[in-house]
Amino acid sequence: MATKLPEVDAVVIGVGWTGSILARELTKAGLNVVGLERGAKRIPGEDFTIPSVRDDLKYAVRQELFQDTAIETVSLRHSPSETALPVRRLGAFLPGIGLGGAGAHWNGMTWRLLPSDHNLRTHLTERYGAKAIPEDMTIADFGVTYDDLEPHYDRFEKLCGVSGKAGNLRGTKIEGGNVFEGPRQNEYPNKPLIQSMAGSLFEGAAKSLGYHPFPGPASNASAPYTNPEGASMGACVYCGHCERFGCESNAKASPNVSVLPVLMADPRFSLRTHAYVRELVYDKAARKVTAVRYLDTRSGEEFEQPAGLVILGAYTFNNTLLMLVSGIGEPYDPATGKGTVGRNYCYQVTSGVSVFLQDKVINPFMATGSHGMLIDDFNGDNFDHGGLGFFGGAWIQGGTTNGRPILTRPVPPGTPRWGRAWKEATAKWYNHAFFINCSGANYAHRENYLSLDPTYRDAIGRPLLRMTFNFHDWDYKLSAYVTDVAVKIAKAMNPTIVGTPLPRRGNFSVIPYQSTHNTGGTIMGTDPKASVVNRYLQSWDADNLFVMGASTFPQNASYNPTGMVGALAYWSADAITKRYLKSPGPLMPA
Amino acid sequence: MANEAIPRRRFLAGAGAAGTAVAAALTGELAAPEAAEAAKKAKTAAPAKAPAPEPLLTLTATEAAFISAAVDTFIPADDLSPSGTECGVAVFIDRQLAGAWGSGARLYRDGPYLKGKPEHGYQLPLTPREFFRAGIAAANEWTLKLHGKEFDRLSPADREAVLKEFEQGKVQFEGFSSKQFFEALLEITMEGFFSDPIYGGNRHMAAWKMIGYPGLPATHAEDMKTYFGKRYDKPPQSIADFS
């Protein structure tokens, strides 16, 4: 039996980016908030310190900061007719666990989506006609526009101290920034990072081809910075240990650095770690979540925490899983297209090519997680898609995020993988090569969705979340197209060798790392028949439940999702504190 | 083992000089030239003097001999670095397999165990320790059948040929392919060669020196400008240098 605790004003499930932001905004509005974090407490000055924070084996390879698949994982099948198998070991994606969530070990790329990404279906219909969108492509508008979100993007960028250069300031295009971005009210809070050799080479090559390179927007502070919460960030030291690691310089924005110091000092907030949420207690007739049931993994004891307001701020997978196991909303059925929970699961279509330059010293180990120069010329709908057989595109980046040699050792095509010749090539090319990355959009397919696995269970007895996912024709076409551009840029560097182009081909594989940009499952929108939450991220089925994060994306744009996730968190918090708390009930008519 | 004159256990316990050399190289107790010297002596059966070998945590003598032979085939000694065993890679593997990772930490182990597609990744019920036990046994069984010798007793050229066959998946072991075992073996070898020396491999940061990776403390804000387009010339440092 669960021990019933006294009711609190609000409970936040998951204390990562969205949980921290919502808890902060709600406590500021006077609410008492409990934060439930399934993992351990992580304090940068304690847990992320020199020298151990630079342990490549422990963090990058043995996956210290990631979800423990022995306890909880997902299963995968490539189509609805197959049987899913569990992802026994993480590879393709690396969800976080512990205070700060994946926000503690991300790379820091902090984007705004293009204006046309926000109302994608409407935009593509207007430009190409409704018939141009394939029947199986279940893309949708977010239900919020770029203009709605602009102040909230701005707020999140200030919270993170993003380093970058505006390319569109209040409608004026600025060369050297991203001229394709939507109009910004403000410049980035920090100047761009110091450019690397790889970034410079990419910039020169892209310019020579008439493209528009710009420095990637990075939540790696180029200078010491104090954010509007009063939290301090140090200047980045270019250590090359961003992705998969915590930051000892407090230069990478994270919930732990940017929000939690001030939140944890607030007596209205109480953090409970090792609190593994089993389910939400749902009263369907009252359209309310009355409580949250969780397990204290230190004692095995179960608790029921009643709350007036519930914020579901876990990762994409757990947001969807908790909705499904709690029976909130109708599960999606790909055969009929009916139901909403689990639909429009999307990923990222990544690809690229290596480039080898004998006469250039790259120093790949002097890097940050979001280092490099990029182009957006072939992203979103920035180019004509007439006759291409796909929509969307990719950001294309030249840069280095690390030179950690367990995982980063480029060698030219044809090199053996071991023995004398391998050693020779590794020693010769380690410091003279880098990778051009393409981060491709993944547009929703009718048969890509999330549901409960009928066979496999997690350590507390719940079904695993089952992923039915594969790449489809338009993904392969997109990938081939943008990878060709990457190869063209590589060749324009006059390199010694261009690597084998690696456009996305074949079935989705859980083995090689691709991206931790898993989206969808609890998508937002303006139609309760086609979305799980409304445009304020409020559940259509429980008025006091708000669902945060990339699980609300109807499809995945090319961009790393955290910028949008942060903007949506502030957008939703605004609606909750200004409207919902004054008059609890649906913020939109169903 | 039918045509083995010396039983494996005695062989590795140092009954012959070759055993001492293997054990010494495995523990990495000898500096590179000394180890090479010891190995040379071993061929002429002269007794070699070496420090007492570091005890193995989990590998059996047979398994240790296999691992040593494999990592030295993957990473042969040359001008660029000492051999894999001289760099402590076999010690690294023994410790990894003996530890939490080897016991299946962070590995989902509930059944049913279905075969799946390659894209489903690892689907065997074995922990890494158990997988290496099965893989080494299967590999030795195969070379015994084909060459009349266990893998570590093969000539360097034969070892290379055998590993290539495994890499190409030409052999089917019971329960898994030779390629699957090969990939795990190559992966853990590279982890041992390139990880921080605190785990037992990459002794004297030999692998980092080979490629020019500086290790710690990796605070490069100034270096970004100073070394733009120039080779970083400071010697590498490990976690141990800061502890």
Interface residues (C-beta under 8 A of the other chain):
Chain A: I50 P51 S52 R54 D55 D56 L57 V61 R62 Q63 F66 D68 T69 A70 T73 L76 H78 T83 L85 P86 V87 R88 R89 L90 G91 I194 S196 M197 A235 C236 V237 Y238 C239 G240 H241 K360 V361 N363 F365 M366 G403 R404 P405 I406 R409 R417 W418 G419 R420 K423 E424 T426 A427 Y430 N431 T455 Y456 R457 G506 N507 F508 S509 V510 I511
Chain B: T73 F74 I75 P76 D78 L80 S81 W101 G104 A105 R106 L107 Y108 R109 D110 P112 L114 G116 K117 P118 E119 H120 G121 Y122 Q123 E160 L163 E167 L186 T189 M190 E191 F194 S195 D196 I198 Y199 A207 W208 M210 I211 G212 Y213 P214 G215 L216 P217 A218 T219 H220 A221 D223 M224 K225 Y227 F228 G229 K230 R231 Y232 I239 D241 F242 S243
